[in-house]
Amino acid sequence: RNNRVHEILTDEGSILRAVFGDRLRVNSYHHQAVNNPGKGVSVISRASDGTIEAVEISDHPFAAGVQWHPESMFFTSPCMRELFSLFVRSMLPGTD
C-alpha cells in the first residue's frame, strides 16, 4: 500500500500545493470517491480522469481530506511525513 499508483494535480493556493507542489504520485485505490463536495468544501486536487483526490475547508486551521493513504506512505515519503507534521503543528496552541 505504500506504492505510488498514479499522479494527481493540486490546485494553486491549496494546502497540498504548499506541501507537494503542483503534482505528486499517490497510492489511491478507489471504490468510492467524493462526487459533490458539501457547502464550504473546496476541491483542491484531481486525478487525470477527473476523480476528486482531495478537499479542504478554507476557514479551518487545517481541514484537508485526501482520497489516498498517506499513513501507508509515511516511512517511504518525506512529503507524506510533512503532511502529518503540518496537521500536528496546526493543532498546537498559538498556531492559528
Buried (B, 14 or more C-beta within 10 A) or exposed (E): EEEBEBEBBBBEEBBBBEBBEEEBBBBBEBEEEBEEBEEEBEBBBBBEEEBBBBBBBEEEEBBBBBBBBBEBBBEEBEBBBBBEEBBEEBEEEEEE
